[in-house]
Amino acid sequence: MTSPAAPRLAIAMKGYPRLSETFIAQELLGLQQRGLAFEIWSLRHPTDADRHLMHRQITARVRYLPEYLHDDWGRVARGLLGALRRPGLLRLLPVFLRDLARDRTRNRWRRFGQACVMARELPAGIRHLHVHYLHTPASVIRYAALLRGLSWSFSAHAKDIWTTPDWEKREKIADAAWGVTCTQDGHRALERLAERPDKVALLYHGLDLARFPAPGPRPARDGSDPSDPVRFVTVGRAVAKKGFDDLLDALSRLPCVLDWRLTHIGGGEKLQALKAQARALGLADRIDWTGPKAQAEVVAALREADLFVLPSKQAGDGDRDGLPNVVMEAASQKLPIVATDFAGIPEFVRSGVEGVLVPPGDVEALAAALADLAAAPERRLALGEAAFRRLTGAFSAAAGLDRIAATLRSSAGEGA
C-alpha cells in the first residue's frame, strides 16, 4: 500500500476549527478531495464547543502556535534561537522593525514570536504557505516565510480588508506570490494597492451543494394565524457589522396584527445586549436565541423558516461583511432573502429577483420589507425559487475550488 505524500503546503488561519467559518472548512475539504496534501496551522485553539461535519472529514494534521508567547516559553525560546541561526533573519529583521515602528503593540511582538516558532517547526518538505485573512495571520505567515525562504499567498475576506492599514496591506500584497478575495468590493480595495493588476484575483467561495439536502415544501404562512406564525431566521455572530440591533428595531415596528417568530443562530460579544434590547422592545417571547450551531442544525432551521434576514452594515471600526456564506445557504433551501444593499450581498442577491435589499441602517425600510413578504407567501415562493437558481447557476463551489487547488499545487511545486 502506498503511503500518502508528505505535505508540501501549509495553510494557516487565526483559529481552527470555527463554526462561523464554514467557507474555510469547505475549501479545506475541497482541496483534500482534489488530492492536495497540506498541514493546517492555527494561531488559536478552538473556542466553539461543537464542530461541523466537514471538520471531522478533514484529515490534515493541525498544529497550534502559542496563542500568547507566555503560554509556552520553551517553544518560543527554541523558535527565537532557531531564528538566530537562519540566514532568513537578515531578510526578516528590516521588515519586522519597519512594521514595529508603525505599530508599537504587544500584538506585533506576538506575531514575530509565533513566526519564529512556526519557522522552526515547519517540516522540511513544506514549500509554500497559504493564509486565510490578511491581518494578524498574514503577518505571522509573512515573517515565517521570510525566515524559511518560502513563498506565500493569501485569501482575504472581510474584516482583514477593512480594518488593516493601507500601508500594511500594500506591503503584504507586494511580498506575497499571489492573493485572492471573495467579493468585488474587496477586490477593488486590494487591487488599487497592488503593484500589478493580476496580483489579487476575485474568487467567490460559492457553495458545495453536495453538502445540502434538496429544498422541501413550505406551508403558505401569511402571519394571520397566531398558532402558526411566519418564521424569520437569521444566522451570524452577534457583532456590530451584522446589524441585529437594526433587525430588532424593525421587528418592533411590524404591524400588531402580524404573527411572527424569529430564530437567531450564533454566539458573539453583543448577544446579551441584543437580548436586553429585545426585552426592552417587548419582543423577548417571540425570539429564540439558539446560540452557535453546527451546520446540520443551521440547515434544519433554514428548512423550517419562511424568510431569511441579514441586515449587515459597517461597524464603527470600519469592519464589514464580505458575501456571507449563510446567504447562499439560505438560497440552497429556496428561502427568500431580506438583506441590506451592502458589501458583497448585492453580488448574489438582486433586489426584486432573489430577495429584497434595503439600505444599511434603514430600519423603516427593513420593517416594510419584512411586513410585505411575511404577508405574501406566493411572492416568497417566487423569490426563493430564483435564489436557488442563482446559487446553482452561478455560485457553485466546484469551479473556484478547482482554480485555487491548481494554483496552490503549482506554488507548492507539485505536479498537475
C-alpha positions in Angstrom: 0.0 0.0 0.0 1.4 3.4 -1.0 1.7 5.9 1.9 0.3 9.4 1.4 2.6 12.0 0.0 4.3 14.3 2.6 2.6 17.8 2.6 4.4 20.5 0.6 1.8 23.1 1.6 0.9 24.7 5.0 -2.4 26.5 5.3 -2.8 28.9 8.2 -5.6 30.9 9.9 -6.4 32.6 13.1 -8.5 29.9 14.7 -9.4 26.4 13.7 -12.0 24.9 13.7 -14.6 27.7 13.9 -18.3 27.2 13.4 -18.6 30.7 11.8 -16.1 29.9 9.1 -17.8 27.3 7.0 -16.2 28.8 3.9 -12.7 27.9 5.1 -13.8 24.3 6.1 -15.5 23.9 2.7 -12.2 25.0 1.0 -10.0 22.7 3.1 -12.3 19.7 2.4 -12.4 20.6 -1.3 -8.6 20.8 -1.5 -8.3 17.4 0.3 -10.8 15.9 -2.2 -8.7 17.2 -5.0 -5.7 15.4 -3.8 -3.7 18.2 -2.1 -1.6 17.2 0.9 -1.4 20.0 3.4 -1.0 20.8 7.1 -3.2 23.3 9.0 -1.6 25.9 11.3 -3.8 27.8 13.7 -2.8 30.9 15.8 -5.5 29.9 18.3 -7.1 26.8 19.8 -10.8 26.3 19.1 -13.3 28.0 21.4 -16.5 26.6 19.9 -18.0 23.6 21.8 -19.2 21.9 18.6 -17.8 21.5 15.1 -19.2 20.9 11.6 -19.3 17.5 9.9 -16.8 19.0 7.4 -14.2 19.5 10.1 -14.5 15.8 11.0 -13.9 14.8 7.4 -10.8 16.9 7.1 -7.8 14.6 7.8 -4.9 17.1 7.6 -2.7 17.4 10.6 -3.5 20.5 12.7 -0.7 22.4 14.5 -1.3 25.1 17.1 1.0 28.0 17.7 1.2 29.6 21.2 -1.7 32.0 21.3 0.3 34.2 23.7 4.0 33.9 24.0 4.0 33.3 27.7 1.8 30.3 27.1 4.8 28.2 26.1 8.1 30.0 26.7 10.0 26.8 25.9 8.7 26.7 22.3 9.1 30.4 21.9 12.7 30.4 23.2 13.6 27.5 20.8 12.0 29.4 18.0 14.0 32.5 18.7 17.3 30.6 19.0 16.5 28.8 15.7 15.8 32.2 14.0 19.3 33.4 15.1 20.8 30.6 13.1 18.8 31.2 9.9 20.0 33.3 7.0 16.4 34.4 6.6 16.7 36.5 9.8 18.6 39.1 7.7 15.5 39.3 5.4 13.0 39.4 8.3 14.6 41.9 10.7 14.3 45.0 8.4 10.7 44.1 7.6 9.7 43.5 11.2 11.5 46.6 12.6 9.8 48.8 9.9 6.4 47.3 10.9 7.2 47.7 14.6 8.0 51.4 14.1 4.4 51.9 12.8 2.7 49.5 15.1 4.3 49.6 18.6 2.0 47.0 20.1 2.4 43.7 22.0 0.5 42.0 19.2 3.3 42.9 16.8 5.8 41.2 19.0 3.5 38.2 19.4 3.3 37.8 15.6 7.1 37.8 15.5 7.4 35.2 18.2 4.7 33.0 16.6 6.5 33.2 13.3 9.8 32.1 14.9 8.0 29.1 16.4 6.4 28.3 13.0 9.6 28.7 11.1 11.4 26.2 13.4 8.6 23.6 13.5 7.6 23.6 9.8 8.5 20.2 8.3 11.4 20.4 5.8 9.2 19.3 2.9 6.9 22.4 3.1 7.4 24.5 0.0 4.6 27.1 0.2 2.5 28.8 2.8 -1.1 30.0 2.3 -3.0 32.1 4.9 -6.7 33.0 5.4 -7.0 36.7 6.4 -4.7 39.5 5.6 -4.4 41.0 9.1 -2.7 39.2 12.0 -2.5 35.7 10.4 -0.8 37.1 7.3 1.8 38.9 9.4 2.8 35.6 11.1 3.0 33.8 7.8 4.9 36.6 6.1 7.5 36.6 8.8 7.8 32.8 8.9 8.1 32.7 5.1 10.9 35.3 5.2 12.7 33.2 7.9 12.4 30.0 5.9 12.9 31.5 2.4 9.5 30.2 1.3 6.8 31.7 -1.0 3.4 32.6 0.5 -0.1 33.6 -0.7 -3.3 34.8 1.0 -7.1 34.7 0.9 -8.6 38.0 2.1 -12.2 38.1 3.3 -13.8 40.9 5.1 -12.6 42.5 8.4 -9.0 41.9 7.4 -9.5 44.1 4.3 -11.4 46.9 6.0 -9.6 47.3 9.3 -5.9 46.8 8.3 -4.0 50.0 7.4 -3.3 50.5 3.7 0.5 50.6 4.3 0.4 47.1 5.8 -1.9 45.7 3.1 0.2 47.2 0.3 3.5 45.7 1.7 1.9 42.3 2.3 0.5 42.2 -1.2 3.9 43.1 -2.6 5.6 40.3 -0.7 3.0 37.6 -1.4 3.3 35.5 -4.5 -0.4 36.0 -5.2 -3.7 36.5 -3.4 -7.5 36.0 -3.8 -10.5 37.7 -2.3 -14.2 36.8 -2.3 -16.1 40.0 -3.3 -15.9 42.7 -5.9 -15.9 45.2 -3.1 -12.8 43.7 -1.5 -11.2 43.1 -4.9 -11.4 46.7 -5.8 -9.9 47.7 -2.4 -6.9 45.4 -2.8 -6.4 45.8 -6.5 -5.7 49.6 -6.0 -2.9 48.7 -3.6 -1.2 46.0 -5.7 1.8 46.7 -7.9 0.2 44.9 -10.8 -3.4 44.3 -11.8 -3.3 40.5 -11.7 -1.7 40.1 -8.2 -5.1 39.7 -6.5 -7.9 37.7 -8.1 -11.6 37.7 -7.4 -12.6 34.2 -6.4 -16.1 33.5 -4.9 -16.4 30.8 -2.3 -19.6 29.5 -3.7 -21.4 26.6 -2.1 -20.8 22.9 -2.3 -24.3 21.8 -2.9 -23.5 18.2 -2.2 -23.4 19.1 1.5 -27.0 20.3 1.5 -30.4 18.5 1.2 -32.7 19.3 -1.6 -35.1 22.0 -0.6 -38.5 20.9 0.6 -42.0 22.4 0.5 -43.1 25.1 3.0 -46.6 26.0 4.3 -48.1 29.2 2.9 -48.0 31.1 6.1 -49.1 34.7 6.0 -48.9 35.9 9.6 -52.6 35.7 10.2 -52.7 32.6 12.4 -51.3 33.0 16.0 -50.9 29.3 16.2 -48.7 29.2 13.1 -46.7 32.4 12.8 -44.5 33.4 10.0 -41.0 32.3 10.8 -38.0 34.5 10.3 -34.5 33.2 10.7 -31.1 34.9 10.8 -27.6 33.4 11.3 -24.4 35.2 12.3 -22.2 36.2 15.2 -23.7 38.9 17.4 -21.3 41.7 16.3 -21.9 45.2 15.2 -21.5 44.6 11.4 -24.4 42.1 11.3 -26.9 44.8 12.2 -29.0 42.7 14.5 -29.8 45.8 16.6 -31.5 47.2 13.5 -33.4 44.0 13.0 -34.8 44.1 16.5 -35.9 47.8 16.0 -37.5 46.8 12.6 -39.4 43.9 14.2 -40.8 46.2 16.9 -42.4 48.3 14.0 -44.2 45.4 12.4 -48.0 45.6 12.4 -49.6 44.3 15.6 -51.9 42.0 13.6 -48.9 40.2 12.1 -47.9 37.0 13.9 -44.2 36.1 13.6 -41.3 34.5 15.3 -37.5 35.0 14.9 -34.8 32.4 15.3 -31.3 33.7 15.8 -28.3 31.3 15.4 -24.9 32.4 16.6 -22.8 33.5 19.6 -20.9 36.7 19.8 -19.9 39.6 22.1 -23.2 41.5 21.7 -25.6 38.6 22.3 -26.5 39.7 25.9 -27.0 43.3 24.8 -29.3 42.1 22.0 -31.4 40.0 24.4 -31.7 43.1 26.7 -32.8 45.2 23.7 -35.4 42.5 22.7 -36.8 42.6 26.3 -37.0 46.4 26.3 -38.9 46.3 23.0 -41.3 43.7 24.3 -40.1 41.1 21.7 -38.5 38.6 24.0 -41.3 36.0 23.9 -41.2 36.0 20.0 -37.4 35.3 19.6 -35.5 32.1 20.0 -31.8 32.7 20.7 -30.2 29.3 20.0 -26.5 30.1 20.3 -23.9 28.8 17.8 -24.9 25.6 16.0 -23.3 23.0 13.7 -24.2 23.2 10.1 -26.8 20.4 10.2 -28.8 22.3 12.8 -28.4 25.5 10.8 -29.8 23.8 7.7 -32.7 22.4 9.7 -33.6 25.9 10.9 -33.4 27.2 7.4 -35.8 24.5 6.2 -38.3 25.3 8.9 -38.3 29.1 8.2 -40.2 31.2 5.7 -37.8 34.1 5.3 -34.1 34.7 5.8 -33.0 38.1 7.0 -29.5 39.7 7.4 -29.3 43.5 7.9 -25.5 43.9 7.5 -23.9 47.3 7.9 -20.5 48.9 8.5 -19.3 48.7 12.1 -17.8 51.7 13.9 -14.2 50.4 13.4 -14.8 50.0 9.6 -15.4 46.3 9.7 -18.0 44.9 7.2 -19.1 41.6 5.8 -18.0 40.1 2.5 -20.5 37.8 0.9 -21.8 35.8 4.0 -21.9 32.1 3.2 -25.2 31.8 5.1 -26.9 33.9 2.4 -26.1 31.2 -0.1 -27.0 28.5 2.4 -30.5 30.1 2.7 -30.8 30.0 -1.0 -29.9 26.3 -1.0 -33.2 25.8 0.7 -35.2 28.2 -1.5 -35.6 30.8 1.2 -36.3 34.3 0.0 -33.8 36.8 1.4 -34.2 40.2 3.0 -30.9 41.9 3.4 -29.0 45.2 3.0 -27.7 46.5 -0.2 -24.2 46.5 1.2 -20.7 44.9 0.9 -20.8 41.6 -1.1 -24.5 40.8 -0.6 -25.8 42.5 -3.8 -23.3 40.4 -5.8 -25.5 37.5 -5.1 -29.0 38.9 -4.2 -30.5 41.2 -6.8 -33.3 43.2 -5.3 -36.7 42.1 -6.5 -35.3 38.9 -8.1 -33.8 36.7 -5.3 -34.9 38.8 -2.4 -35.4 42.4 -1.2 -32.5 44.7 -0.4 -32.8 47.8 1.7 -30.2 50.5 2.6 -28.0 49.6 5.5 -29.2 51.1 8.8 -32.7 51.9 7.3 -34.9 50.4 10.0 -38.2 51.6 8.4 -37.3 50.1 5.0 -36.3 46.8 6.7 -39.6 46.7 8.6 -41.6 47.3 5.5 -39.8 44.6 3.6 -40.4 42.1 6.3 -44.0 43.0 6.7 -44.7 42.8 2.9 -43.1 39.4 2.4 -44.5 38.0 5.6 -48.0 38.5 4.2 -47.2 37.3 0.7 -46.4 33.6 0.6 -46.6 33.4 -3.2 -44.1 36.1 -3.7 -41.8 34.4 -1.1 -42.0 31.2 -3.2 -41.0 33.0 -6.4 -38.1 34.8 -4.7 -36.9 31.6 -3.1 -37.0 29.7 -6.4 -35.0 32.5 -8.0 -32.4 32.4 -5.2 -32.0 28.7 -5.7 -31.5 29.1 -9.5 -28.9 31.9 -8.8 -27.0 29.7 -6.5 -26.9 26.6 -8.7 -26.3 28.6 -11.9 -23.5 31.0 -10.9 -22.3 30.2 -7.3 -21.4 26.6 -7.2 -18.1 26.0 -5.3 -16.6 23.5 -7.7 -15.1 25.9 -10.3 -13.5 28.1 -7.6 -12.1 25.0 -5.7 -10.6 23.7 -8.9 -8.9 27.0 -9.6 -7.4 27.5 -6.1 -6.3 23.9 -5.9 -4.4 24.2 -9.2 -2.8 27.5 -8.1 -1.7 26.1 -4.7 -0.4 22.9 -6.3 1.7 25.0 -8.7 3.0 27.2 -5.9 4.0 24.2 -3.8 5.8 22.6 -6.7 3.5 19.6 -7.1 2.8 18.0 -10.4 -0.5 18.7 -12.1 
